[in-house]
Amino acid sequence: MQDEIVELIHKAIPDDGDHIWGLADLSGLLNQRFAGYSYGISIGKRLDDTVIASIIKGANMEYYRLYTVLI
């Protein structure tokens, strides 16, 4: 099953250096109501360095605009 999940992720997430992902086996770690879920997937995308460098005391409008484009 894990190999199938990894294959699906490879197809969906570009291997372009701007994306990163990880897969974790969560069997036995979650609350009983989530017992049907065996894996956790975490996906990240590199954000614009200029926008990130502009954040000094919390989020600003540039960061907000970038964030809304990504979601």
CHARMM-style PDB file with segment names, atoms N, HN, CA, C and O in Angstrom:
ATOM      1  N   MET     1       0.818  -1.202   0.000  1.00  0.00      PROA
ATOM      2  CA  MET     1       0.000   0.000   0.000  1.00  0.00      PROA
ATOM      3  C   MET     1       0.859   1.262   0.000  1.00  0.00      PROA
ATOM      4  O   MET     1       0.560   2.212  -0.723  1.00  0.00      PROA
ATOM      5  N   GLN     2       1.919   1.281   0.801  1.00  0.00      PROA
ATOM      6  HN  GLN     2       2.162   0.509   1.388  1.00  0.00      PROA
ATOM      7  CA  GLN     2       2.769   2.462   0.880  1.00  0.00      PROA
ATOM      8  C   GLN     2       3.399   2.770  -0.472  1.00  0.00      PROA
ATOM      9  O   GLN     2       3.499   3.938  -0.848  1.00  0.00      PROA
ATOM     10  N   ASP     3       3.827   1.747  -1.213  1.00  0.00      PROA
ATOM     11  HN  ASP     3       3.746   0.798  -0.907  1.00  0.00      PROA
ATOM     12  CA  ASP     3       4.415   1.976  -2.533  1.00  0.00      PROA
ATOM     13  C   ASP     3       3.413   2.631  -3.475  1.00  0.00      PROA
ATOM     14  O   ASP     3       3.785   3.490  -4.275  1.00  0.00      PROA
ATOM     15  N   GLU     4       2.151   2.236  -3.387  1.00  0.00      PROA
ATOM     16  HN  GLU     4       1.849   1.538  -2.737  1.00  0.00      PROA
ATOM     17  CA  GLU     4       1.106   2.842  -4.219  1.00  0.00      PROA
ATOM     18  C   GLU     4       0.913   4.313  -3.868  1.00  0.00      PROA
ATOM     19  O   GLU     4       0.737   5.149  -4.754  1.00  0.00      PROA
ATOM     20  N   ILE     5       0.946   4.624  -2.583  1.00  0.00      PROA
ATOM     21  HN  ILE     5       1.090   3.944  -1.863  1.00  0.00      PROA
ATOM     22  CA  ILE     5       0.792   6.004  -2.131  1.00  0.00      PROA
ATOM     23  C   ILE     5       1.961   6.843  -2.635  1.00  0.00      PROA
ATOM     24  O   ILE     5       1.760   7.945  -3.146  1.00  0.00      PROA
ATOM     25  N   VAL     6       3.168   6.333  -2.494  1.00  0.00      PROA
ATOM     26  HN  VAL     6       3.331   5.438  -2.079  1.00  0.00      PROA
ATOM     27  CA  VAL     6       4.357   7.052  -2.953  1.00  0.00      PROA
ATOM     28  C   VAL     6       4.274   7.302  -4.452  1.00  0.00      PROA
ATOM     29  O   VAL     6       4.617   8.392  -4.910  1.00  0.00      PROA
ATOM     30  N   GLU     7       3.836   6.335  -5.211  1.00  0.00      PROA
ATOM     31  HN  GLU     7       3.557   5.449  -4.839  1.00  0.00      PROA
ATOM     32  CA  GLU     7       3.701   6.490  -6.663  1.00  0.00      PROA
ATOM     33  C   GLU     7       2.689   7.589  -6.999  1.00  0.00      PROA
ATOM     34  O   GLU     7       2.935   8.410  -7.882  1.00  0.00      PROA
ATOM     35  N   LEU     8       1.561   7.604  -6.301  1.00  0.00      PROA
ATOM     36  HN  LEU     8       1.361   6.937  -5.584  1.00  0.00      PROA
ATOM     37  CA  LEU     8       0.554   8.641  -6.531  1.00  0.00      PROA
ATOM     38  C   LEU     8       1.100  10.032  -6.199  1.00  0.00      PROA
ATOM     39  O   LEU     8       0.839  10.995  -6.920  1.00  0.00      PROA
ATOM     40  N   ILE     9       1.851  10.130  -5.116  1.00  0.00      PROA
ATOM     41  HN  ILE     9       2.063   9.348  -4.530  1.00  0.00      PROA
ATOM     42  CA  ILE     9       2.433  11.416  -4.732  1.00  0.00      PROA
ATOM     43  C   ILE     9       3.423  11.872  -5.794  1.00  0.00      PROA
ATOM     44  O   ILE     9       3.414  13.039  -6.187  1.00  0.00      PROA
ATOM     45  N   HSD    10       4.276  10.969  -6.265  1.00  0.00      PROA
ATOM     46  HN  HSD    10       4.284  10.022  -5.946  1.00  0.00      PROA
ATOM     47  CA  HSD    10       5.241  11.321  -7.310  1.00  0.00      PROA
ATOM     48  C   HSD    10       4.541  11.845  -8.567  1.00  0.00      PROA
ATOM     49  O   HSD    10       5.058  12.742  -9.232  1.00  0.00      PROA
ATOM     50  N   LYS    11       3.393  11.303  -8.888  1.00  0.00      PROA
ATOM     51  HN  LYS    11       2.973  10.574  -8.347  1.00  0.00      PROA
ATOM     52  CA  LYS    11       2.645  11.759 -10.062  1.00  0.00      PROA
ATOM     53  C   LYS    11       2.018  13.130  -9.834  1.00  0.00      PROA
ATOM     54  O   LYS    11       1.900  13.920 -10.770  1.00  0.00      PROA
ATOM     55  N   ALA    12       1.615  13.419  -8.601  1.00  0.00      PROA
ATOM     56  HN  ALA    12       1.711  12.777  -7.840  1.00  0.00      PROA
ATOM     57  CA  ALA    12       0.883  14.643  -8.301  1.00  0.00      PROA
ATOM     58  C   ALA    12       1.765  15.833  -7.932  1.00  0.00      PROA
ATOM     59  O   ALA    12       1.398  16.977  -8.199  1.00  0.00      PROA
ATOM     60  N   ILE    13       2.918  15.579  -7.325  1.00  0.00      PROA
ATOM     61  HN  ILE    13       3.216  14.650  -7.108  1.00  0.00      PROA
ATOM     62  CA  ILE    13       3.782  16.650  -6.834  1.00  0.00      PROA
ATOM     63  C   ILE    13       4.986  16.773  -7.757  1.00  0.00      PROA
ATOM     64  O   ILE    13       5.732  15.808  -7.925  1.00  0.00      PROA
ATOM     65  N   PRO    14       5.189  17.946  -8.360  1.00  0.00      PROA
ATOM     66  CA  PRO    14       6.321  18.099  -9.274  1.00  0.00      PROA
ATOM     67  C   PRO    14       7.663  17.922  -8.561  1.00  0.00      PROA
ATOM     68  O   PRO    14       7.820  18.325  -7.409  1.00  0.00      PROA
ATOM     69  N   ASP    15       8.610  17.325  -9.248  1.00  0.00      PROA
ATOM     70  HN  ASP    15       8.482  16.998 -10.184  1.00  0.00      PROA
ATOM     71  CA  ASP    15       9.971  17.174  -8.719  1.00  0.00      PROA
ATOM     72  C   ASP    15      10.819  18.311  -9.285  1.00  0.00      PROA
ATOM     73  O   ASP    15      11.717  18.095 -10.099  1.00  0.00      PROA
ATOM     74  N   ASP    16      10.508  19.530  -8.831  1.00  0.00      PROA
ATOM     75  HN  ASP    16       9.779  19.706  -8.170  1.00  0.00      PROA
ATOM     76  CA  ASP    16      11.120  20.719  -9.411  1.00  0.00      PROA
ATOM     77  C   ASP    16      12.011  21.488  -8.444  1.00  0.00      PROA
ATOM     78  O   ASP    16      12.479  22.579  -8.771  1.00  0.00      PROA
ATOM     79  N   GLY    17      12.247  20.945  -7.280  1.00  0.00      PROA
ATOM     80  HN  GLY    17      11.868  20.058  -7.015  1.00  0.00      PROA
ATOM     81  CA  GLY    17      13.067  21.629  -6.289  1.00  0.00      PROA
ATOM     82  C   GLY    17      12.292  22.636  -5.453  1.00  0.00      PROA
ATOM     83  O   GLY    17      12.804  23.122  -4.444  1.00  0.00      PROA
ATOM     84  N   ASP    18      11.081  22.954  -5.851  1.00  0.00      PROA
ATOM     85  HN  ASP    18      10.665  22.560  -6.671  1.00  0.00      PROA
ATOM     86  CA  ASP    18      10.253  23.888  -5.088  1.00  0.00      PROA
ATOM     87  C   ASP    18       9.234  23.185  -4.208  1.00  0.00      PROA
ATOM     88  O   ASP    18       8.528  23.834  -3.436  1.00  0.00      PROA
ATOM     89  N   HSD    19       9.151  21.881  -4.317  1.00  0.00      PROA
ATOM     90  HN  HSD    19       9.724  21.354  -4.944  1.00  0.00      PROA
ATOM     91  CA  HSD    19       8.188  21.103  -3.539  1.00  0.00      PROA
ATOM     92  C   HSD    19       8.927  20.050  -2.717  1.00  0.00      PROA
ATOM     93  O   HSD    19       9.973  19.535  -3.112  1.00  0.00      PROA
ATOM     94  N   ILE    20       8.346  19.757  -1.572  1.00  0.00      PROA
ATOM     95  HN  ILE    20       7.496  20.176  -1.251  1.00  0.00      PROA
ATOM     96  CA  ILE    20       8.881  18.718  -0.699  1.00  0.00      PROA
ATOM     97  C   ILE    20       7.689  17.982  -0.092  1.00  0.00      PROA
ATOM     98  O   ILE    20       6.636  18.577   0.137  1.00  0.00      PROA
ATOM     99  N   TRP    21       7.855  16.716   0.160  1.00  0.00      PROA
ATOM    100  HN  TRP    21       8.710  16.233  -0.026  1.00  0.00      PROA
ATOM    101  CA  TRP    21       6.771  15.965   0.772  1.00  0.00      PROA
ATOM    102  C   TRP    21       7.345  14.850   1.646  1.00  0.00      PROA
ATOM    103  O   TRP    21       8.493  14.431   1.496  1.00  0.00      PROA
ATOM    104  N   GLY    22       6.506  14.395   2.553  1.00  0.00      PROA
ATOM    105  HN  GLY    22       5.573  14.735   2.675  1.00  0.00      PROA
ATOM    106  CA  GLY    22       6.889  13.299   3.428  1.00  0.00      PROA
ATOM    107  C   GLY    22       5.674  12.437   3.737  1.00  0.00      PROA
ATOM    108  O   GLY    22       4.535  12.903   3.715  1.00  0.00      PROA
ATOM    109  N   LEU    23       5.939  11.186   4.022  1.00  0.00      PROA
ATOM    110  HN  LEU    23       6.865  10.807   4.040  1.00  0.00      PROA
ATOM    111  CA  LEU    23       4.900  10.205   4.315  1.00  0.00      PROA
ATOM    112  C   LEU    23       5.251   9.531   5.636  1.00  0.00      PROA
ATOM    113  O   LEU    23       6.398   9.145   5.862  1.00  0.00      PROA
ATOM    114  N   ALA    24       4.255   9.394   6.503  1.00  0.00      PROA
ATOM    115  HN  ALA    24       3.323   9.707   6.319  1.00  0.00      PROA
ATOM    116  CA  ALA    24       4.488   8.760   7.801  1.00  0.00      PROA
ATOM    117  C   ALA    24       3.422   7.700   8.068  1.00  0.00      PROA
ATOM    118  O   ALA    24       2.240   7.903   7.790  1.00  0.00      PROA
ATOM    119  N   ASP    25       3.855   6.586   8.602  1.00  0.00      PROA
ATOM    120  HN  ASP    25       4.815   6.422   8.828  1.00  0.00      PROA
ATOM    121  CA  ASP    25       2.930   5.533   9.020  1.00  0.00      PROA
ATOM    122  C   ASP    25       2.370   5.935  10.382  1.00  0.00      PROA
ATOM    123  O   ASP    25       3.113   6.051  11.356  1.00  0.00      PROA
ATOM    124  N   LEU    26       1.066   6.146  10.442  1.00  0.00      PROA
ATOM    125  HN  LEU    26       0.462   6.052   9.650  1.00  0.00      PROA
ATOM    126  CA  LEU    26       0.414   6.590  11.669  1.00  0.00      PROA
ATOM    127  C   LEU    26      -0.356   5.479  12.373  1.00  0.00      PROA
ATOM    128  O   LEU    26      -1.122   5.731  13.303  1.00  0.00      PROA
ATOM    129  N   SER    27      -0.145   4.262  11.923  1.00  0.00      PROA
ATOM    130  HN  SER    27       0.477   4.057  11.168  1.00  0.00      PROA
ATOM    131  CA  SER    27      -0.862   3.120  12.508  1.00  0.00      PROA
ATOM    132  C   SER    27      -0.687   3.088  14.018  1.00  0.00      PROA
ATOM    133  O   SER    27       0.434   3.089  14.527  1.00  0.00      PROA
ATOM    134  N   GLY    28      -1.801   3.059  14.722  1.00  0.00      PROA
ATOM    135  HN  GLY    28      -2.712   3.058  14.309  1.00  0.00      PROA
ATOM    136  CA  GLY    28      -1.779   2.966  16.180  1.00  0.00      PROA
ATOM    137  C   GLY    28      -1.494   4.274  16.896  1.00  0.00      PROA
ATOM    138  O   GLY    28      -1.430   4.292  18.125  1.00  0.00      PROA
ATOM    139  N   LEU    29      -1.323   5.359  16.171  1.00  0.00      PROA
ATOM    140  HN  LEU    29      -1.375   5.344  15.173  1.00  0.00      PROA
ATOM    141  CA  LEU    29      -0.979   6.635  16.799  1.00  0.00      PROA
ATOM    142  C   LEU    29      -2.159   7.596  16.922  1.00  0.00      PROA
ATOM    143  O   LEU    29      -2.118   8.542  17.710  1.00  0.00      PROA
ATOM    144  N   LEU    30      -3.202   7.350  16.146  1.00  0.00      PROA
ATOM    145  HN  LEU    30      -3.235   6.582  15.506  1.00  0.00      PROA
ATOM    146  CA  LEU    30      -4.308   8.295  16.104  1.00  0.00      PROA
ATOM    147  C   LEU    30      -5.466   7.881  17.006  1.00  0.00      PROA
ATOM    148  O   LEU    30      -5.615   6.713  17.367  1.00  0.00      PROA
ATOM    149  N   ASN    31      -6.267   8.860  17.352  1.00  0.00      PROA
ATOM    150  HN  ASN    31      -6.146   9.808  17.058  1.00  0.00      PROA
ATOM    151  CA  ASN    31      -7.489   8.629  18.091  1.00  0.00      PROA
ATOM    152  C   ASN    31      -8.340   7.599  17.349  1.00  0.00      PROA
ATOM    153  O   ASN    31      -8.277   7.522  16.122  1.00  0.00      PROA
ATOM    154  N   GLN    32      -9.107   6.835  18.048  1.00  0.00      PROA
ATOM    155  HN  GLN    32      -9.158   6.897  19.044  1.00  0.00      PROA
ATOM    156  CA  GLN    32      -9.903   5.752  17.466  1.00  0.00      PROA
ATOM    157  C   GLN    32     -10.797   6.212  16.324  1.00  0.00      PROA
ATOM    158  O   GLN    32     -11.022   5.450  15.383  1.00  0.00      PROA
ATOM    159  N   ARG    33     -11.309   7.424  16.378  1.00  0.00      PROA
ATOM    160  HN  ARG    33     -11.127   8.043  17.142  1.00  0.00      PROA
ATOM    161  CA  ARG    33     -12.203   7.884  15.303  1.00  0.00      PROA
ATOM    162  C   ARG    33     -11.483   8.044  13.970  1.00  0.00      PROA
ATOM    163  O   ARG    33     -12.131   8.151  12.929  1.00  0.00      PROA
ATOM    164  N   PHE    34     -10.151   8.062  13.988  1.00  0.00      PROA
ATOM    165  HN  PHE    34      -9.625   7.975  14.834  1.00  0.00      PROA
ATOM    166  CA  PHE    34      -9.358   8.136  12.760  1.00  0.00      PROA
ATOM    167  C   PHE    34      -8.695   6.800  12.437  1.00  0.00      PROA
ATOM    168  O   PHE    34      -7.732   6.755  11.672  1.00  0.00      PROA
ATOM    169  N   ALA    35      -9.194   5.732  13.005  1.00  0.00      PROA
ATOM    170  HN  ALA    35      -9.976   5.769  13.627  1.00  0.00      PROA
ATOM    171  CA  ALA    35      -8.573   4.415  12.853  1.00  0.00      PROA
ATOM    172  C   ALA    35      -8.462   3.962  11.398  1.00  0.00      PROA
ATOM    173  O   ALA    35      -7.600   3.144  11.078  1.00  0.00      PROA
ATOM    174  N   GLY    36      -9.304   4.470  10.524  1.00  0.00      PROA
ATOM    175  HN  GLY    36     -10.004   5.135  10.784  1.00  0.00      PROA
ATOM    176  CA  GLY    36      -9.266   4.091   9.115  1.00  0.00      PROA
ATOM    177  C   GLY    36      -8.137   4.739   8.326  1.00  0.00      PROA
ATOM    178  O   GLY    36      -7.915   4.402   7.163  1.00  0.00      PROA
ATOM    179  N   TYR    37      -7.434   5.656   8.949  1.00  0.00      PROA
ATOM    180  HN  TYR    37      -7.615   5.929   9.893  1.00  0.00      PROA
ATOM    181  CA  TYR    37      -6.341   6.357   8.271  1.00  0.00      PROA
ATOM    182  C   TYR    37      -5.009   5.797   8.757  1.00  0.00      PROA
ATOM    183  O   TYR    37      -4.687   5.865   9.943  1.00  0.00      PROA
ATOM    184  N   SER    38      -4.245   5.246   7.828  1.00  0.00      PROA
ATOM    185  HN  SER    38      -4.506   5.190   6.864  1.00  0.00      PROA
ATOM    186  CA  SER    38      -2.979   4.615   8.209  1.00  0.00      PROA
ATOM    187  C   SER    38      -1.766   5.514   7.996  1.00  0.00      PROA
ATOM    188  O   SER    38      -0.733   5.330   8.640  1.00  0.00      PROA
ATOM    189  N   TYR    39      -1.889   6.483   7.095  1.00  0.00      PROA
ATOM    190  HN  TYR    39      -2.728   6.632   6.571  1.00  0.00      PROA
ATOM    191  CA  TYR    39      -0.733   7.308   6.736  1.00  0.00      PROA
ATOM    192  C   TYR    39      -1.054   8.789   6.837  1.00  0.00      PROA
ATOM    193  O   TYR    39      -2.200   9.209   6.680  1.00  0.00      PROA
ATOM    194  N   GLY    40      -0.019   9.566   7.101  1.00  0.00      PROA
ATOM    195  HN  GLY    40       0.913   9.225   7.228  1.00  0.00      PROA
ATOM    196  CA  GLY    40      -0.109  11.014   7.061  1.00  0.00      PROA
ATOM    197  C   GLY    40       0.819  11.506   5.967  1.00  0.00      PROA
ATOM    198  O   GLY    40       1.929  10.997   5.816  1.00  0.00      PROA
ATOM    199  N   ILE    41       0.374  12.487   5.208  1.00  0.00      PROA
ATOM    200  HN  ILE    41      -0.528  12.900   5.331  1.00  0.00      PROA
ATOM    201  CA  ILE    41       1.166  13.054   4.128  1.00  0.00      PROA
ATOM    202  C   ILE    41       1.332  14.541   4.395  1.00  0.00      PROA
ATOM    203  O   ILE    41       0.360  15.246   4.666  1.00  0.00      PROA
ATOM    204  N   SER    42       2.553  15.004   4.317  1.00  0.00      PROA
ATOM    205  HN  SER    42       3.343  14.432   4.097  1.00  0.00      PROA
ATOM    206  CA  SER    42       2.847  16.412   4.492  1.00  0.00      PROA
ATOM    207  C   SER    42       3.463  16.926   3.199  1.00  0.00      PROA
ATOM    208  O   SER    42       4.392  16.319   2.667  1.00  0.00      PROA
ATOM    209  N   ILE    43       2.949  18.046   2.692  1.00  0.00      PROA
ATOM    210  HN  ILE    43       2.195  18.540   3.124  1.00  0.00      PROA
ATOM    211  CA  ILE    43       3.418  18.610   1.426  1.00  0.00      PROA
ATOM    212  C   ILE    43       3.782  20.067   1.657  1.00  0.00      PROA
ATOM    213  O   ILE    43       3.033  20.808   2.294  1.00  0.00      PROA
ATOM    214  N   GLY    44       4.925  20.473   1.142  1.00  0.00      PROA
ATOM    215  HN  GLY    44       5.534  19.871   0.624  1.00  0.00      PROA
ATOM    216  CA  GLY    44       5.364  21.860   1.263  1.00  0.00      PROA
ATOM    217  C   GLY    44       5.787  22.418  -0.080  1.00  0.00      PROA
ATOM    218  O   GLY    44       6.233  21.681  -0.959  1.00  0.00      PROA
ATOM    219  N   LYS    45       5.645  23.727  -0.233  1.00  0.00      PROA
ATOM    220  HN  LYS    45       5.283  24.326   0.481  1.00  0.00      PROA
ATOM    221  CA  LYS    45       6.068  24.418  -1.443  1.00  0.00      PROA
ATOM    222  C   LYS    45       6.908  25.612  -1.049  1.00  0.00      PROA
ATOM    223  O   LYS    45       6.553  26.365  -0.142  1.00  0.00      PROA
ATOM    224  N   ARG    46       8.008  25.777  -1.726  1.00  0.00      PROA
ATOM    225  HN  ARG    46       8.296  25.166  -2.463  1.00  0.00      PROA
ATOM    226  CA  ARG    46       8.887  26.907  -1.460  1.00  0.00      PROA
ATOM    227  C   ARG    46       8.154  28.207  -1.776  1.00  0.00      PROA
ATOM    228  O   ARG    46       7.490  28.330  -2.805  1.00  0.00      PROA
ATOM    229  N   LEU    47       8.288  29.166  -0.877  1.00  0.00      PROA
ATOM    230  HN  LEU    47       8.828  29.066  -0.041  1.00  0.00      PROA
ATOM    231  CA  LEU    47       7.673  30.473  -1.070  1.00  0.00      PROA
ATOM    232  C   LEU    47       8.706  31.454  -1.611  1.00  0.00      PROA
ATOM    233  O   LEU    47       9.910  31.235  -1.481  1.00  0.00      PROA
ATOM    234  N   ASP    48       8.235  32.519  -2.209  1.00  0.00      PROA
ATOM    235  HN  ASP    48       7.256  32.698  -2.315  1.00  0.00      PROA
ATOM    236  CA  ASP    48       9.099  33.538  -2.786  1.00  0.00      PROA
ATOM    237  C   ASP    48      10.024  34.122  -1.709  1.00  0.00      PROA
ATOM    238  O   ASP    48       9.557  34.639  -0.694  1.00  0.00      PROA
ATOM    239  N   ASP    49      11.336  34.034  -1.942  1.00  0.00      PROA
ATOM    240  HN  ASP    49      11.715  33.614  -2.766  1.00  0.00      PROA
ATOM    241  CA  ASP    49      12.323  34.504  -0.954  1.00  0.00      PROA
ATOM    242  C   ASP    49      12.158  35.986  -0.624  1.00  0.00      PROA
ATOM    243  O   ASP    49      12.326  36.384   0.528  1.00  0.00      PROA
ATOM    244  N   THR    50      11.832  36.798  -1.616  1.00  0.00      PROA
ATOM    245  HN  THR    50      11.695  36.474  -2.552  1.00  0.00      PROA
ATOM    246  CA  THR    50      11.669  38.234  -1.393  1.00  0.00      PROA
ATOM    247  C   THR    50      10.509  38.510  -0.454  1.00  0.00      PROA
ATOM    248  O   THR    50      10.613  39.344   0.445  1.00  0.00      PROA
ATOM    249  N   VAL    51       9.412  37.814  -0.662  1.00  0.00      PROA
ATOM    250  HN  VAL    51       9.327  37.137  -1.392  1.00  0.00      PROA
ATOM    251  CA  VAL    51       8.237  37.999   0.200  1.00  0.00      PROA
ATOM    252  C   VAL    51       8.558  37.541   1.617  1.00  0.00      PROA
ATOM    253  O   VAL    51       8.230  38.235   2.579  1.00  0.00      PROA
ATOM    254  N   ILE    52       9.187  36.397   1.755  1.00  0.00      PROA
ATOM    255  HN  ILE    52       9.453  35.833   0.974  1.00  0.00      PROA
ATOM    256  CA  ILE    52       9.527  35.890   3.092  1.00  0.00      PROA
ATOM    257  C   ILE    52      10.489  36.831   3.803  1.00  0.00      PROA
ATOM    258  O   ILE    52      10.357  37.060   5.005  1.00  0.00      PROA
ATOM    259  N   ALA    53      11.457  37.381   3.069  1.00  0.00      PROA
ATOM    260  HN  ALA    53      11.564  37.195   2.093  1.00  0.00      PROA
ATOM    261  CA  ALA    53      12.420  38.318   3.673  1.00  0.00      PROA
ATOM    262  C   ALA    53      11.739  39.603   4.123  1.00  0.00      PROA
ATOM    263  O   ALA    53      12.251  40.291   5.007  1.00  0.00      PROA
ATOM    264  N   SER    54      10.593  39.942   3.534  1.00  0.00      PROA
ATOM    265  HN  SER    54      10.177  39.383   2.816  1.00  0.00      PROA
ATOM    266  CA  SER    54       9.897  41.177   3.900  1.00  0.00      PROA
ATOM    267  C   SER    54       9.092  41.044   5.189  1.00  0.00      PROA
ATOM    268  O   SER    54       8.587  42.038   5.710  1.00  0.00      PROA
ATOM    269  N   ILE    55       8.970  39.833   5.703  1.00  0.00      PROA
ATOM    270  HN  ILE    55       9.380  39.025   5.280  1.00  0.00      PROA
ATOM    271  CA  ILE    55       8.209  39.614   6.934  1.00  0.00      PROA
ATOM    272  C   ILE    55       9.103  39.940   8.119  1.00  0.00      PROA
ATOM    273  O   ILE    55      10.099  39.260   8.367  1.00  0.00      PROA
ATOM    274  N   ILE    56       8.738  40.981   8.845  1.00  0.00      PROA
ATOM    275  HN  ILE    56       7.929  41.533   8.644  1.00  0.00      PROA
ATOM    276  CA  ILE    56       9.572  41.401   9.981  1.00  0.00      PROA
ATOM    277  C   ILE    56       8.854  41.159  11.298  1.00  0.00      PROA
ATOM    278  O   ILE    56       9.402  40.523  12.198  1.00  0.00      PROA
ATOM    279  N   LYS    57       7.643  41.659  11.416  1.00  0.00      PROA
ATOM    280  HN  LYS    57       7.197  42.176  10.685  1.00  0.00      PROA
ATOM    281  CA  LYS    57       6.871  41.502  12.659  1.00  0.00      PROA
ATOM    282  C   LYS    57       5.526  40.872  12.346  1.00  0.00      PROA
ATOM    283  O   LYS    57       4.481  41.427  12.684  1.00  0.00      PROA
ATOM    284  N   GLY    58       5.552  39.723  11.705  1.00  0.00      PROA
ATOM    285  HN  GLY    58       6.401  39.272  11.431  1.00  0.00      PROA
ATOM    286  CA  GLY    58       4.307  39.058  11.361  1.00  0.00      PROA
ATOM    287  C   GLY    58       3.965  39.233   9.895  1.00  0.00      PROA
ATOM    288  O   GLY    58       4.654  39.933   9.153  1.00  0.00      PROA
ATOM    289  N   ALA    59       2.905  38.593   9.503  1.00  0.00      PROA
ATOM    290  HN  ALA    59       2.345  38.024  10.106  1.00  0.00      PROA
ATOM    291  CA  ALA    59       2.485  38.599   8.097  1.00  0.00      PROA
ATOM    292  C   ALA    59       2.195  40.014   7.616  1.00  0.00      PROA
ATOM    293  O   ALA    59       1.764  40.872   8.386  1.00  0.00      PROA
ATOM    294  N   ASN    60       2.439  40.244   6.325  1.00  0.00      PROA
ATOM    295  HN  ASN    60       2.789  39.547   5.699  1.00  0.00      PROA
ATOM    296  CA  ASN    60       2.151  41.536   5.702  1.00  0.00      PROA
ATOM    297  C   ASN    60       1.313  41.290   4.441  1.00  0.00      PROA
ATOM    298  O   ASN    60       0.977  40.147   4.133  1.00  0.00      PROA
ATOM    299  N   MET    61       0.984  42.342   3.729  1.00  0.00      PROA
ATOM    300  HN  MET    61       1.258  43.271   3.979  1.00  0.00      PROA
ATOM    301  CA  MET    61       0.121  42.201   2.552  1.00  0.00      PROA
ATOM    302  C   MET    61       0.764  41.361   1.452  1.00  0.00      PROA
ATOM    303  O   MET    61       0.066  40.600   0.783  1.00  0.00      PROA
ATOM    304  N   GLU    62       2.065  41.479   1.247  1.00  0.00      PROA
ATOM    305  HN  GLU    62       2.633  42.098   1.791  1.00  0.00      PROA
ATOM    306  CA  GLU    62       2.735  40.676   0.224  1.00  0.00      PROA
ATOM    307  C   GLU    62       2.616  39.190   0.554  1.00  0.00      PROA
ATOM    308  O   GLU    62       2.330  38.368  -0.316  1.00  0.00      PROA
ATOM    309  N   TYR    63       2.840  38.866   1.817  1.00  0.00      PROA
ATOM    310  HN  TYR    63       3.072  39.535   2.524  1.00  0.00      PROA
ATOM    311  CA  TYR    63       2.710  37.479   2.246  1.00  0.00      PROA
ATOM    312  C   TYR    63       1.268  37.015   2.087  1.00  0.00      PROA
ATOM    313  O   TYR    63       1.033  35.902   1.616  1.00  0.00      PROA
ATOM    314  N   TYR    64       0.301  37.837   2.466  1.00  0.00      PROA
ATOM    315  HN  TYR    64       0.491  38.741   2.849  1.00  0.00      PROA
ATOM    316  CA  TYR    64      -1.110  37.495   2.346  1.00  0.00      PROA
ATOM    317  C   TYR    64      -1.462  37.198   0.888  1.00  0.00      PROA
ATOM    318  O   TYR    64      -2.131  36.205   0.601  1.00  0.00      PROA
ATOM    319  N   ARG    65      -1.012  38.058  -0.038  1.00  0.00      PROA
ATOM    320  HN  ARG    65      -0.469  38.864   0.195  1.00  0.00      PROA
ATOM    321  CA  ARG    65      -1.296  37.841  -1.457  1.00  0.00      PROA
ATOM    322  C   ARG    65      -0.685  36.525  -1.942  1.00  0.00      PROA
ATOM    323  O   ARG    65      -1.337  35.757  -2.649  1.00  0.00      PROA
ATOM    324  N   LEU    66       0.551  36.273  -1.564  1.00  0.00      PROA
ATOM    325  HN  LEU    66       1.081  36.897  -0.989  1.00  0.00      PROA
ATOM    326  CA  LEU    66       1.222  35.025  -1.946  1.00  0.00      PROA
ATOM    327  C   LEU    66       0.469  33.822  -1.385  1.00  0.00      PROA
ATOM    328  O   LEU    66       0.233  32.844  -2.095  1.00  0.00      PROA
ATOM    329  N   TYR    67       0.100  33.896  -0.133  1.00  0.00      PROA
ATOM    330  HN  TYR    67       0.291  34.690   0.444  1.00  0.00      PROA
ATOM    331  CA  TYR    67      -0.619  32.792   0.529  1.00  0.00      PROA
ATOM    332  C   TYR    67      -1.943  32.501  -0.161  1.00  0.00      PROA
ATOM    333  O   TYR    67      -2.290  31.339  -0.374  1.00  0.00      PROA
ATOM    334  N   THR    68      -2.696  33.560  -0.515  1.00  0.00      PROA
ATOM    335  HN  THR    68      -2.414  34.504  -0.342  1.00  0.00      PROA
ATOM    336  CA  THR    68      -4.000  33.337  -1.125  1.00  0.00      PROA
ATOM    337  C   THR    68      -3.873  32.736  -2.527  1.00  0.00      PROA
ATOM    338  O   THR    68      -4.786  32.045  -2.980  1.00  0.00      PROA
ATOM    339  N   VAL    69      -2.779  32.980  -3.209  1.00  0.00      PROA
ATOM    340  HN  VAL    69      -2.037  33.541  -2.841  1.00  0.00      PROA
ATOM    341  CA  VAL    69      -2.553  32.379  -4.525  1.00  0.00      PROA
ATOM    342  C   VAL    69      -2.262  30.887  -4.372  1.00  0.00      PROA
ATOM    343  O   VAL    69      -2.640  30.094  -5.234  1.00  0.00      PROA
ATOM    344  N   LEU    70      -1.603  30.502  -3.297  1.00  0.00      PROA
ATOM    345  HN  LEU    70      -1.296  31.146  -2.597  1.00  0.00      PROA
ATOM    346  CA  LEU    70      -1.193  29.111  -3.098  1.00  0.00      PROA
ATOM    347  C   LEU    70      -2.306  28.204  -2.626  1.00  0.00      PROA
ATOM    348  O   LEU    70      -2.266  27.004  -2.896  1.00  0.00      PROA
ATOM    349  N   ILE    71      -3.299  28.731  -1.930  1.00  0.00      PROA
ATOM    350  HN  ILE    71      -3.331  29.706  -1.710  1.00  0.00      PROA
ATOM    351  CA  ILE    71      -4.341  27.860  -1.393  1.00  0.00      PROA
ATOM    352  C   ILE    71      -5.472  27.628  -2.333  1.00  0.00      PROA
ATOM    353  OT1 ILE    71      -6.415  26.911  -1.999  1.00  0.00      PROA
TER     354      ILE     71
END
